Amino acid sequence: MTLKLPEKALISAKALERVTATATALGLSQEHAQKALDETNAVVADYVEEQKASFATTTKGWIDVVKADSEMGGDKFAATIQDAAKPIDRFFTPAFKKALSDTGFGNHPELVRGFARIGRAMSDDKIVRPGPEGGAGGGRSYEDIFYGDKDKTPAAS
């Protein structure tokens, strides 16, 4: 018995062998065996499409989770995306970026969170100057911060 898979079939050659062996064991005619194979392929194709649709819905939902997250979303969303891109751009290959995009995992909330935290940690340091803006030192001069108030006399021992 020789069964033929339809063009672009999702059933593997190994599965074709199993279907052929089962059809032979059951004494199915060539016509009935081919019909069973075609139906099996259709069931597999439907299942694959359902899984693709389900995963697409899941991955699209991940970005909504990121946008709604108190740490990453809202008015912080644009900065989060920029921060998350820093380590990816610096340390990973274009193939890795493509994999994140193709699979949808680039939108996974925990990956976005992790890469954004790494990106923020990679940011250039900022100088915090004392001053009236509420910087470190609360408006005190450098001298006062480093040497203390020179007008005060040390306490007697």
C-alpha positions in Angstrom: 0.0 0.0 0.0 1.4 3.4 -1.0 -0.2 6.4 0.6 0.6 10.0 -0.5 0.8 13.0 1.8 -0.8 16.2 0.5 1.4 19.1 -0.4 2.6 21.0 2.6 1.5 18.1 4.9 2.3 18.5 8.6 2.5 14.8 9.2 6.1 13.4 9.2 7.4 10.5 7.1 7.5 8.5 10.3 3.8 9.2 11.0 3.0 8.2 7.4 4.7 4.8 8.1 2.6 4.4 11.2 -0.7 5.2 9.4 0.3 2.9 6.5 1.1 0.1 9.0 -2.2 0.6 10.8 -4.2 0.7 7.6 -2.6 -2.5 6.4 -3.2 -4.2 9.8 -6.9 -3.2 9.7 -7.2 -4.4 6.1 -8.3 -1.0 4.8 -8.4 -0.5 1.1 -6.0 2.0 -0.6 -8.9 4.4 -0.9 -10.0 4.2 2.7 -6.4 4.4 4.0 -5.8 7.5 1.9 -9.0 9.1 3.2 -7.9 8.3 6.8 -4.5 9.8 6.2 -6.0 12.9 4.6 -8.3 13.3 7.6 -5.5 12.8 10.1 -3.4 15.4 8.3 -6.4 17.9 8.4 -6.8 17.3 12.2 -3.1 17.9 12.8 -3.3 21.1 10.6 -6.3 22.4 12.5 -4.5 21.7 15.8 -1.4 23.5 14.7 -3.4 26.5 13.6 -5.2 26.6 17.0 -1.9 26.5 18.8 -0.5 29.3 16.7 -3.5 31.5 17.3 -3.5 30.8 21.0 0.2 31.6 21.3 -0.2 34.8 19.2 -2.9 35.9 21.6 -0.7 35.1 24.6 2.3 37.0 23.2 0.2 40.0 22.2 -1.3 40.0 25.7 2.2 40.2 27.3 2.8 43.7 26.0 -0.4 44.8 27.6 0.8 43.3 30.9 4.0 45.3 30.6 2.1 48.5 29.8 -0.1 47.9 32.9 2.8 47.0 35.3 3.5 49.6 38.0 7.3 49.2 37.6 7.4 49.2 33.7 4.2 50.6 32.3 2.2 53.7 32.2 4.3 56.8 31.8 7.5 54.6 32.3 6.7 52.4 29.3 8.9 54.3 26.7 11.8 54.5 29.1 11.4 50.8 30.0 11.6 49.8 26.3 14.7 52.0 25.8 16.3 50.5 28.9 15.5 47.0 27.8 17.0 47.6 24.4 20.4 48.7 25.8 21.8 45.3 26.9 20.2 43.5 23.9 21.9 46.0 21.5 25.2 45.8 23.3 25.6 42.1 24.1 23.4 40.1 21.8 23.6 39.2 18.1 21.1 40.1 15.5 20.1 36.4 15.4 19.1 36.6 19.1 17.1 39.8 18.4 15.4 38.1 15.5 14.6 35.1 17.7 13.0 37.3 20.4 10.9 39.0 17.7 9.9 35.9 15.7 8.9 34.0 18.8 7.2 36.8 20.6 9.3 36.2 23.7 10.7 39.7 23.4 7.4 40.9 24.8 7.4 38.5 27.8 7.0 40.7 30.9 9.7 39.1 32.9 12.2 39.3 30.0 11.3 43.0 29.5 11.6 43.6 33.3 15.0 41.9 33.5 16.5 43.5 30.4 15.2 46.9 31.5 16.8 46.5 34.9 20.1 45.6 33.3 19.8 48.5 30.9 19.2 50.9 33.8 22.2 49.5 35.7 24.3 50.0 32.5 23.4 53.7 32.3 26.0 56.3 32.9 26.4 57.4 36.4 25.1 60.8 37.3 26.8 63.4 39.5 24.6 64.4 42.4 25.7 67.8 43.5 24.7 69.4 46.8 22.3 72.3 46.4 18.9 73.7 47.0 17.3 71.3 44.5 17.3 68.7 47.3 20.5 67.0 46.1 22.7 65.0 48.4 23.8 67.3 51.1 20.6 69.3 51.2 22.1 72.6 50.2 25.3 72.3 52.2 28.6 73.3 50.6 31.3 70.8 49.6 33.5 72.0 52.5 30.7 71.5 55.0 30.0 68.0 53.7 33.6 66.9 53.7 34.9 68.8 56.8 31.9 69.5 58.8 31.0 72.8 60.4 34.3 74.5 61.2 32.6 77.1 63.4 31.7 74.4 65.9 34.2 73.6 68.5 34.9 69.9 69.1 33.3 68.5 72.2 35.6 68.2 75.2 36.7 64.7 76.0 
